[in-house]
Amino acid sequence: MSPNFTLAVDLLDRAVRHISYVSRPIPGDCSDIHAQPLAERCAFVRRTESCREDVYYFDYTHFLYCSVGERDAVAFRAALALLVIGLLACFTVLATTADQFFCPVLAVISKTLRISESVAGVTILAFGNGSPDLFTAISNPYHDTELMFGELLGAGMFVVGVVAASVLIIRPFHIHPPGVVRDVLFFIFAVVWVSFSAYDQRFKLSDAIVLVSVYVVYLVVVLIEFFLLKQKLHEVESRVSLHGDVPSEDPYYKELRKEAEVIIRPRSAADGELDISRNRVSVFLNRQFVSRNHELFRDFLVHLNPIDLEDWANSGWFGRLMSIFMVPSRLLLKLIIPVVDYSMERHGWCKLLNMVHCLLLPLFALIVNEVLFQTLFKIPIWVLSLATSTTAMLAIFCTSRTDRPPVYHLAYAALAFVGSIQVIYVVAQEVVSLLVTIGLVLNLSKSMLGLSVLAWGNSIGDLFSNITLAKRGYGRMAFAASFGGPFFNLCLGLGITMILKALRDKQHIAFSREGAMGENCEAFLVQLLATVLLALLLTSFQGRRSVGIIMVTIYAVFLVFCLLGELQVVHPYGTDHHNEGEFVN
């Protein structure tokens, strides 16, 4: 066979594969349901394993296609509307968790560790928002990578293009130049490295190790910069004090302190600063005249009340209706997650309610992680949890008062952090499951499903927590987390998954299919990050609303472009060259 004939056959094969802009579903995939007759769709859902991949606590796909069915169009649409209402309910739970529990405890932890807002954003908040996605990816590393690429890169586009932009639009502020330049450049390098490593659909073990190492180097750089900043702050304090001035009145010192420390702000004045010590003294002045358990049950009922009386009085009919709608979720959250908030009276301490938290939070964590009935040293874990919780409750009852928090109240910050993450993780899982079912009904491809529906669902925690932080005056933390979170997920989520896949291969190579939209996401994400950096350079790193609007506009263009590719109106940047899901050498 002549070389020219071989080349012609190869070109013809490529031309045939380019006819379809977006890859067809692999046989046996749940998205093939629309090719089935109406009468057989329920049976297809029951026998197809991929239809249960995103099922956590409730099988919404089975509910739609089997419990309700498509023969009655009205009932099917009503069931779909019910799923949308459930989605809105999940959003309200996420918003409440972020506003009342997660964001206050992040400020407390950052203040306790004496780290800056930006460092807290790219470490604590990024890990808190990203760890559920990381653990999910690691626990299921051997599935088709098309969905993973679309999800991780699409989430990066959404969090940077929408969440970070919203932070700037809600509360513009001056951005610390070294921090944002560092974050953007590291992020761009990671995206380019992923594109380079996966261009031939073969992700080498060495490439995956480099991707994980990028995040390790990034953390080292962040910590070095932070310690240098703290050292500079200390030098300024010493120099200003030597001249007899008050350090807090020096403008350079004020700017350095903003970058080096977290300033606790009251809820009612996000631009102000809360004097924690004064708040503590004013509340605890007359404690010697009050009994240890003074108004124990009344205090419990006041803190457990799921309706804020002040908000109720100032709300209209719609606000009051929403408050009633959110009563069950707020009540459950108050029973599970402790509050540690320096802006609240007694920093959120409620003796009896905090005792209840010691019992319910561990049980909740055991249930959602499905280890309640497992054993440790031949003893059921729930028995060990109950014994430990009972001991802790007795100790708290004997050593604390109702009128002031005990010295160990700060330990509840760790419980609040873990509890908030658990709730966000559980609810976000249900959001993903609901969105996947809705995407299935809309007949979206895997690539489009990953970069839109799944990316939105998995980033919903970032959206609510970062926007809430911005509203409360912690814009630096929220903006930094909007880069640190998706960067964390891309480097560790994709890197560790590819390491596990490559270790199964004799040549240490992981088959990595980006799908038709993978390169699309990479190109737009690099463009978005470069535009953010350029816009901030032109505004002298003033995070203006106009910069946020530009970011949202780029994301909107990205979505329109992907949608046109999905509808085969335009050709995406990437083309999925595969033969029934198998790599052709």
Secondary structure, 3 states (H helix, E strand, C coil): CCHHHHHHHHHHHHHHHHCCCCCCCCCCCHHHHHHCCHHHHHHHHHHCHHHHCCCCCCCHHHHHHHHHCCCCHHHHHHHHHHHHHHHHHHHHHHHHHHHHHHHHHHHHHHHHHCCCHHHHHHHHHHHHHHHHHHHHHHHCCCCCHHHHHHHHHHHHHHHHHHHHHHHHHHCCEECCHHHHHHHHHHHHHHHHHHHHHCCCCEEEHHHHHHHHHHHHHHHHHHHHHHHHHHHHHHHHHHHHHHCCCCHHHCHHHHHHHHHHCCCCCCCCCCCCCCCHHHHHHHHCCCHHHCCCCCCHHHHHHHHHCCCCHHHHHHCCHHHHHHHHHCHHHHHHHHHHCCCCCCCCHHHHCCHHHHHHHHHHHHHHHHHHCCCCCCEECCEEHHHHHHHHHHHHHHHHHHHCCCCCCCHHHHHHHHHHHHHHHHHHHHHHHHHHHHHHHHHHHCCCCHHHHHHHHHHHHHCHHHHHHHHHHHHCCCHHHHHHHHHHHHHHHHHHHHHHHHHHHHHCCCCCEEECCCCCCHHHHHHHHHHHHHHHHHHHHHCCCEECHHHHHHHHHHHHHHHHHHHHHHCCCCCCCCCCCCECCECCC
